[in-house]
Amino acid sequence: MNFEQLRQLEAVAEFGTVSAAADELIMSQSALSRSLARLEKDLGIALFDRHGRSISLNRAGATALEYVHSILREERLMRAALNELANRAQTLTVGTVAPAPLWRLTALAVERFPGLLLSSQTIGQSDVERRLISAEIDLAISLQPLHYPAINSVPLMSEQLSVLVPESHRLAAQKTLTRDDLDGETFLLYAGVGFWLERVQMALPHSTLILQEDFSVFQQLVPTSGLLSFTTDAVFLTDTTSGVVLPLPDEISRATYHLLVRGDGPREAVRLFEWVAAQSESRHN
């Protein structure tokens, strides 16, 4: 159960039909119906009376809705309080080529500098370099070190991509996969993967990529779509419960990320960079 599902329940109650709620939430009716069914499963009770295409809250649903209103009201208050705090806190702008290393950097920042906030932009490799040099961003997460005066770099992390194959798929019985095995297949892909999207498009030019903008919806679709998708060894992004994980060739699947900072950048950016560098050095000693 998550906030998004609670908002979906509230929307169905407000608009009266799944179709109207789906339009308001900018999602398909089928995705909304699946999400609501999962909510009922999580709660262990039916929330709706279904009559053909019509749907209405039953007594359990009406009771749940009262709590949903309260929970979402508290969420809005929490967000307002956090936004107010963010306006007072030190914020650094980070440009990154992919989401996984940003979350790694965020974890390191929280560990050492709990009052520091990171505002992020997912952009291409050339934009990461250009914006750091021009001081449009405070820190950059890059696919390579930047050999430029007054720019410092340190390895941040590596990431390995694998293919998540539905158990019923013809490729599920294989031990490894080649480009030829995959090129031409249809993939479900989260649109916010950064540079990985271009890499997959270049490596598998004959494949069809179905992009999903909403990460929570993407996670819901992976186990039910019957399509190939990708998974990562980044522990905070890994969900391999819905299929068979098969390795990819390294030239497609592996990336090493570097943290970059200007030597004359903001003091907090330099301090965070130095902390990351110290952690990197301790791991290799």
C-alpha positions in Angstrom: 0.0 0.0 0.0 1.3 3.5 -0.9 0.2 7.1 -1.1 -0.5 6.8 -4.8 -3.0 4.0 -4.2 -4.7 6.1 -1.5 -5.0 9.0 -3.9 -6.5 6.6 -6.4 -9.1 5.4 -4.0 -9.9 9.1 -3.1 -10.2 9.9 -6.8 -12.6 7.0 -7.5 -14.8 8.1 -4.6 -14.8 11.8 -5.8 -15.4 11.2 -9.5 -17.7 8.2 -9.2 -16.2 6.0 -11.9 -12.9 4.3 -12.7 -12.8 6.0 -16.1 -13.3 9.5 -14.7 -10.8 8.9 -12.0 -8.3 7.5 -14.5 -8.6 10.6 -16.7 -8.0 12.8 -13.7 -5.0 10.8 -12.6 -3.7 10.6 -16.2 -3.4 6.8 -16.3 -5.2 4.0 -18.1 -8.4 2.5 -16.6 -6.7 -1.0 -16.6 -3.7 0.3 -14.7 -6.0 2.0 -12.2 -8.2 -1.1 -11.8 -5.1 -3.3 -11.2 -3.7 -0.9 -8.6 -7.0 -0.8 -6.7 -7.2 -4.6 -6.8 -3.7 -4.7 -5.2 -4.9 -2.3 -2.5 -7.8 -4.5 -1.7 -5.4 -7.5 -1.6 -3.0 -5.7 0.7 -5.9 -4.7 3.1 -7.4 -8.2 2.9 -10.9 -6.9 2.2 -13.0 -5.8 -0.8 -13.5 -2.0 -0.9 -15.9 -1.9 -3.8 -19.1 -3.3 -5.1 -18.7 -4.1 -8.7 -21.7 -4.4 -11.1 -20.6 -4.9 -14.7 -18.6 -1.7 -15.5 -19.9 0.3 -12.6 -18.1 0.4 -9.2 -19.0 1.9 -5.9 -17.6 2.0 -2.4 -19.0 -0.6 -0.1 -19.1 -0.2 3.7 -15.4 -1.2 4.1 -14.5 1.2 1.3 -16.4 4.0 3.0 -14.6 3.3 6.3 -11.3 3.2 4.6 -12.0 6.4 2.8 -12.4 8.3 6.1 -8.9 7.2 7.0 -7.5 7.9 3.6 -8.7 11.5 3.8 -6.9 11.8 7.1 -3.7 10.2 5.9 -3.5 12.3 2.8 -4.2 15.5 4.7 -1.3 14.6 7.1 0.9 13.9 4.0 0.1 17.3 2.6 1.0 18.9 5.9 4.2 16.9 6.1 5.2 18.0 2.6 4.4 21.6 3.4 6.6 21.4 6.5 9.4 19.8 4.6 9.2 22.3 1.8 9.5 25.1 4.4 12.5 23.3 5.8 14.0 22.9 2.4 13.8 26.6 1.7 15.9 27.2 4.8 18.4 24.4 4.4 21.5 24.2 2.3 20.6 22.9 -1.1 23.1 21.6 -3.8 22.1 21.1 -7.4 23.3 17.8 -8.9 23.3 16.9 -12.6 23.3 13.2 -13.2 23.3 10.8 -16.2 21.3 8.1 -14.3 19.2 7.7 -11.2 21.1 5.0 -9.4 24.3 7.0 -8.6 22.2 9.9 -7.5 20.6 7.8 -4.8 24.0 6.5 -3.8 25.2 10.1 -3.5 22.1 11.0 -1.5 22.7 8.1 0.9 26.3 9.3 1.5 25.1 12.9 2.0 22.5 12.0 4.5 25.0 9.9 6.4 27.5 12.7 6.8 25.5 15.9 6.2 21.9 15.3 7.4 20.9 19.0 6.9 22.1 19.0 3.3 19.5 18.7 0.5 20.3 17.6 -3.1 18.2 19.0 -6.0 18.7 16.8 -9.1 18.5 17.0 -12.9 18.8 13.9 -15.1 20.7 15.1 -18.2 23.1 13.8 -20.9 26.8 13.4 -20.5 27.7 16.5 -22.5 25.2 18.6 -20.6 26.6 17.3 -17.2 30.1 18.5 -18.2 29.0 21.8 -19.7 26.7 22.8 -16.8 29.4 22.0 -14.2 32.0 24.0 -16.0 29.6 27.0 -16.3 28.5 26.7 -12.7 24.9 25.9 -13.5 25.1 22.9 -11.2 27.2 22.3 -8.1 28.1 18.6 -8.6 28.0 16.3 -11.6 27.6 12.5 -11.8 29.4 11.5 -15.0 30.2 8.3 -17.0 33.9 9.4 -17.1 36.3 11.7 -15.3 36.5 15.2 -16.7 40.0 16.3 -17.5 39.5 20.1 -17.2 41.3 22.7 -15.2 40.0 23.0 -11.6 37.6 20.0 -12.0 38.1 17.2 -9.6 36.7 13.7 -10.0 36.4 10.5 -7.9 34.8 7.1 -8.7 31.3 7.0 -7.1 29.9 3.5 -8.0 29.4 0.9 -10.7 26.1 -0.5 -12.0 25.4 -3.7 -13.8 22.2 -4.1 -15.8 20.5 -7.4 -16.4 17.5 -8.6 -18.3 14.4 -9.5 -16.3 12.6 -12.2 -18.3 9.1 -13.5 -17.5 9.2 -17.1 -16.6 6.8 -18.0 -19.5 9.0 -16.2 -22.1 10.9 -18.3 -24.6 14.2 -16.8 -23.5 13.8 -17.7 -19.8 15.4 -21.1 -20.2 18.7 -19.6 -21.5 21.7 -19.1 -19.2 23.1 -16.0 -21.0 21.9 -13.6 -23.6 23.5 -12.0 -26.6 22.5 -8.9 -28.6 21.1 -11.2 -31.3 18.9 -12.9 -28.8 17.4 -9.6 -27.7 17.4 -7.3 -30.7 13.8 -7.3 -32.0 12.1 -8.1 -28.6 9.7 -5.7 -26.9 10.8 -4.2 -23.6 9.0 -2.3 -20.9 11.3 0.5 -19.7 11.1 3.2 -17.1 11.5 6.5 -19.0 13.7 8.1 -16.2 16.7 5.8 -16.6 18.9 8.6 -18.1 21.7 7.5 -20.5 20.6 3.9 -20.3 17.7 4.6 -22.7 20.1 5.8 -25.4 22.5 2.9 -24.8 19.7 0.3 -25.1 18.4 2.0 -28.3 21.8 1.9 -29.8 22.5 -1.7 -28.8 19.1 -3.1 -29.8 18.0 -0.9 -32.7 15.3 -3.4 -33.8 13.6 -3.7 -30.4 10.5 -1.9 -29.4 10.7 0.1 -26.2 7.5 0.8 -24.3 8.3 3.7 -22.0 6.5 4.3 -18.7 6.9 7.8 -17.1 5.5 6.9 -13.7 7.9 4.6 -11.7 5.2 3.2 -9.4 3.1 2.3 -12.4 6.2 0.8 -14.1 6.8 -1.4 -11.1 3.2 -2.6 -11.2 3.3 -3.4 -14.9 6.6 -5.4 -14.8 5.1 -8.6 -13.3 1.9 -8.5 -15.3 2.9 -7.3 -18.8 4.6 -10.4 -20.0 7.3 -8.2 -21.5 11.1 -8.1 -21.0 12.5 -5.4 -18.8 15.7 -4.5 -17.1 16.9 -4.8 -13.5 20.0 -3.5 -11.8 22.4 -4.6 -9.1 21.8 -1.2 -7.3 20.2 -2.6 -4.2 17.6 0.2 -3.9 16.3 -0.3 -7.4 16.3 -4.1 -7.6 13.1 -6.1 -7.8 13.7 -9.6 -9.2 10.7 -11.4 -7.8 8.7 -11.5 -11.0 10.9 -13.3 -13.5 14.3 -14.8 -14.4 17.4 -12.5 -14.2 19.8 -13.1 -17.1 23.2 -11.3 -17.6 23.9 -9.0 -20.5 27.1 -8.5 -22.4 29.3 -6.0 -20.5 29.5 -3.5 -23.4 25.7 -3.0 -23.0 25.2 -3.5 -19.3 28.0 -2.0 -17.2 28.6 1.6 -16.2 31.0 3.3 -13.8 30.0 6.6 -12.5 32.2 9.5 -11.3 31.4 12.4 -9.0 32.8 15.7 -10.3 33.1 19.1 -8.5 34.7 22.4 -9.3 37.6 23.3 -7.0 36.1 26.7 -6.6 32.5 25.4 -6.1 30.3 25.9 -3.1 31.9 24.9 0.2 29.3 22.3 0.9 29.7 20.7 -2.5 33.5 20.4 -2.0 33.0 19.0 1.5 30.6 16.4 0.2 33.0 15.5 -2.7 35.8 15.1 -0.1 33.6 12.8 2.0 32.8 10.6 -1.0 36.5 10.5 -2.0 37.4 9.4 1.6 34.7 6.6 1.4 36.0 5.5 -2.0 39.6 5.3 -0.7 38.6 3.3 2.4 36.8 0.8 0.3 39.9 0.2 -1.8 42.3 -0.1 1.1 
